Amino acid sequence: MQPDTRYAKSGDVHIAYQVSGEGPLNVVFAPPGFTNVEHWWNEPEVSRWLLRLARYARVVMFDKRGTGLSDRVPDFPGLDQRMDDLRAVMDSTGMDEAALLGISEGGTMSALFAATYPSRCRALVLCNAYPAATFALSTLGQALDYIERDWGSGGSVARFAPSRANDPAFKRWWGTNERVSNSPAGAASYARMNRLIDISDIVSTIRVPTLVIHRTDDGNISVEGGRFLATHIPGSRYLEFPGVDHIPFVGDNADDIADAIEEFLTGSRAPVAVDRVLATVLFTDIVGSTEKAAALGDHRWRDLLATHHTAIRRTLSRFRGHEIKTTGDGVLATFDGPARGVRCACAIADEIRPLGIEVRAGLHTGECEVIDDDIGGIAVHIGARVAALAGASEVLVSSTVKDLVAGSGLRFCDRGNHLLKGVPGDWRIFAVEP
C-alpha cells in the first residue's frame, strides 16, 4: 500500500510529498524531472526500489514545483528555488538532517543543496546525474519536438529506459507518467529551463560524503557527466555500472545499484565539520560617501547612516538574507539562494534612493569559510571586487551567479571580462537589468 500524499509549503507553493519507512536513517529521494508521487507506485520495479529504501530508512519522495501533484507555477524556477522545495519538505517532516539521493536533474539539485546546507546533509548519492546540460545526449530541439508531437505516448522510454522500450506494459506506465507529471506546455518550459543548468563551478565546494553512480552507456546523460562529478567533488566515491538505462530502478543491475546505495548510506561515518559552506555573497556601499559626509556634517551623516542600515536590514529580512557585518557605509550579507540575493540587491537600491543617496552592489556565489560570526575566503574577495566595479544604483554579478539563476526570470547585460584585484584570472561580469 502506498503512503499518503501530504503537502509542504514552500513560500506560496504547495509541494506534494510522501513518507515511507521507519528506519533510523532519513533519506530524501529527489527524483528526475517528470514525476507523480502516487503514479510511481503503480510500476512494480519502481515500487520495489522504493520499498527497498524504506526497509532501512525513513524515505521522503516529492514532486518538484510545477510537476506531479505539486502546485503549478507560471514560470519554472531555477535550481535555487527548487532547492527551497527540498528544504520545505525536510522541515515539514521534521528532518533536521538527511541523506540525499538524487537521480538525473534531481541529483543536480541535491548537489547544490549539499554544498549550501552541509549541516543538513548527512550524505549525498548522485545517480546518473550531471553538473551541466552540456552532458545531455539530446538537443533541446529534439526534446521540444518530442513534447510537441508525442508527449504522453511513452516514446521517450527509448531514451530513459531503453532496455524496456519493447515492454508494452512499462511503456504504457511511462506514457501515463508523462501525462500525470505535466502538460505538454509545462514539459516544454521545464525542458527549456533545465537546459540552462550549470553547477560545474560549485561542485568542488561539496564537503559531505558523496557516492557518484553512473551507467557507462546511459542513453540520456553522458557518462562523462558522472565522471566530472566524481573528479571534482572532494573525496567522493565513484561506481560505474554497465548498462544503457538512465533510470536506475530498471535494468539487469538495478539491484546491484540499490545494494551499493544501501552499503554507502548505512555505513558509519565521522561527523561533518561545517566550517565551509556555499553561499551567495552581497556587498553594498554608498556611492560618494566621503563627499556626502562632508556636506552633511558628522551628526546628520550618522543619522543618515542609521536610516540606511535600518532600510537594508528590513530588505534583507524580506529576502531571507543574513547580515554578516556593516562595512562603514555598506553591508556584507549572505544568501542561501543566488536569485534571492540578486533581487534583494535590486530592492536595496530602490529602498535607499529616496534617502538622497545611492548604493552600488556586487554579488558572487562560492565557497566561504565560516569564522565564528564572520566569513572569509576567496569568494568574499570576489564579491567585494565585483561590487567595486558597480556604478550608482547598479547591481553587478559574477558569471557564476548568472549561471546559477538561469530560469529565474532575471535579465542581465554583459559587461565583459575584468581583472579583479588580488584574484587570479579574468572574470566575466554582468549587470542586472531592470
ABEGO torsion letter per residue (X at the ends): XBBBBBBBBBEABBBBBBBBEABABBBBBBBBABBBAAAAAABAAAAAAAAAAAAABBBBBBBBBGBEABBBBABBBBAAAAAAAAAAAAAAAGBABBBBBBBEAAAAAAAAAAAABAAABABBBBBGBBABAAABABBAAAAAAAAAAABGAGAAAAAABAAAAABAAAAAAAAAAAAAABBAAAAAAAAAAAAABBAAAAAAABABBBBBBBBAABAABBAAAAAAAAAABBGBBBBBBBEABABAABEAAAAAAAAAAAAAAABBBBBBBBABBBBBBBBBBBBGAAAAAAAAEAAAAAAAAAAAAAAAAAAAAAAGBBBABBBGABBBBBBABAAAAAAAAAAAAAAAAAAGBBBBBBBBBBBBBBBEABBBEAAAAAAAAAAAABBBGBBBBBAAAAAAABGAGBBBBBAEBBBBBGBBEBBBBBBBBX
